[in-house]
């Protein structure tokens, strides 16, 4: 119930007023039935802007840290995500990917929309990074279409580390649903999963116009941190 109050009464109208999002391809979102909306991830604002403009409810698999943050900000963030029906997923440990897939398939089994960021984390520099194959596993297992989505301009209004977003117009684009029925029964084959994921990422790239990097975002982010000036390295023992 609170989800719809938040969407139509509190947050939704405010976001539309402040950011005046241009919405393209909204007709590609299925009117009913299960589907995956797979998008790029440039900003914390993405979590709010896309759900605000969709007519249907969408559930995202949100990182567990959003539900466990310290202080007033942490409690408010956790309360928001719980009220919005988002699902916490622990991204640490070797079974993290399987846990996310189980939760996602649970949403799809109820005929609902599932929101996924195939990159696995926010882009730290505005570029589009290699997609993880979890989105392909869910699409093939649940036999549902995947709607590519591109958030354009959200990195500029709220890049990683910026608490409050700038008030600036953004664009949200949806592409035609992708049908992967030709890969039916191949959800355990690595080559098929990579092919499906790459096709999804290509459509996101086409919609967003970003520069593409054939590397996982987490790895690229870690490498950038390691190269950062002033980073202290452990002293070598002699």
VENSUL-V151003 format. One record per backbone hydrogen bond with DSSP energy under -0.5 kcal/mol. CO is the residue of the C=O (numbers start at 1). NH is the residue of the N-H. E is the energy in kcal/mol with one decimal. If there is no record, write none. Layout:
# VENSUL-V151003
co nh e
CO NH E
CO NH E
This chain:
# VENSUL-V151003
co nh e
1 4 -0.6
1 5 -1.5
2 6 -3.0
3 7 -2.3
4 8 -2.7
5 9 -2.0
5 10 -2.0
6 11 -1.8
6 12 -1.7
10 14 -0.8
11 15 -2.7
12 16 -2.2
13 17 -1.9
14 18 -2.5
15 19 -2.6
16 20 -1.2
19 170 -1.2
21 23 -0.5
22 24 -0.5
22 172 -3.1
24 174 -2.6
25 28 -2.2
26 29 -1.7
28 30 -0.5
34 145 -0.5
35 114 -2.3
36 38 -0.7
36 147 -3.5
37 39 -0.6
37 116 -2.6
38 149 -2.3
41 123 -2.9
43 46 -1.4
44 47 -1.2
45 48 -1.5
45 49 -2.4
46 50 -1.4
48 52 -1.5
49 53 -1.0
50 53 -1.0
50 54 -1.0
57 113 -0.7
59 115 -3.0
60 62 -1.0
60 87 -2.1
62 89 -2.3
63 66 -1.9
64 67 -1.9
65 68 -0.8
65 69 -0.5
70 74 -1.5
71 75 -2.1
72 76 -2.6
73 77 -2.5
74 78 -2.4
75 79 -2.3
76 80 -2.3
77 81 -2.4
78 82 -2.4
79 83 -2.4
80 84 -2.2
81 86 -2.4
82 85 -1.5
86 88 -0.5
87 62 -1.9
89 64 -2.2
89 91 -0.7
93 96 -1.2
95 99 -2.1
96 100 -2.1
97 101 -2.0
98 102 -2.4
99 103 -2.2
100 104 -2.5
101 105 -2.7
102 106 -1.6
103 107 -1.6
104 108 -2.2
105 109 -2.2
106 110 -0.6
107 110 -1.1
107 112 -1.3
108 111 -2.1
112 35 -1.3
113 59 -2.1
114 37 -3.0
115 61 -1.0
116 39 -2.4
116 118 -0.7
117 120 -2.2
118 132 -3.0
128 213 -2.9
132 135 -0.9
133 136 -0.5
133 137 -2.2
134 138 -2.2
135 139 -2.2
136 140 -2.6
137 141 -2.4
138 142 -2.5
139 143 -0.8
139 144 -1.5
145 36 -2.4
146 148 -0.7
146 178 -3.1
147 38 -1.9
148 175 -2.8
149 40 -1.1
150 152 -0.6
150 173 -2.5
151 153 -0.5
152 171 -2.6
153 157 -1.3
154 158 -2.0
157 166 -2.6
158 44 -0.5
159 162 -2.2
161 163 -0.6
166 168 -1.1
170 22 -2.7
171 152 -3.0
172 24 -2.7
173 150 -2.6
177 179 -0.5
178 146 -1.8
178 180 -0.6
180 183 -2.1
181 184 -1.8
183 186 -2.1
186 189 -1.9
188 190 -0.6
189 193 -2.3
190 194 -2.4
191 195 -2.1
192 196 -2.5
193 197 -2.3
194 198 -2.5
195 199 -1.8
196 200 -2.1
197 201 -2.6
198 202 -2.2
199 203 -1.8
200 204 -2.1
201 205 -2.5
202 206 -2.4
203 207 -2.0
204 208 -2.4
205 209 -2.8
211 128 -3.0
213 130 -0.8
213 215 -2.3
215 130 -1.9
216 220 -2.2
217 221 -2.7
218 222 -2.1
219 223 -2.1
220 224 -2.0
221 225 -2.2
222 226 -2.1
223 227 -1.4
224 228 -0.6
225 228 -0.9
228 231 -1.5
